[in-house]
């Protein structure tokens, strides 16, 4: 929900909030005015050669964003993508999704 103009917002840190590691995306849907994202993590099974190593994809977090928060996230990620491109971490070509440079 947009805040009224000239609202003074004070940000407070909460060190007790657990961090969530994510290395892949799961389902993303738009439901009404909310964006619902399932953020996932790969869990690697113990290797048993000569068989290929098994990997399980498990949800780490289910994130639900209002339209306003989704726009804020988009703008923040867009800015970060520019920084990552300048640092040589990703390659961006018009009309194609970004790729990692490693």
Buried (B, 14 or more C-beta within 10 A) or exposed (E): EEEEEEEEEEEEEEEEEEEEEBEEEBEEEEEEEEBBBBBBBEEEEEEEEEEEEEEEEEEBBEBEBEBEBBEEBEEEEEEEBEEBBEEEEBEEEEEEEEEEEE
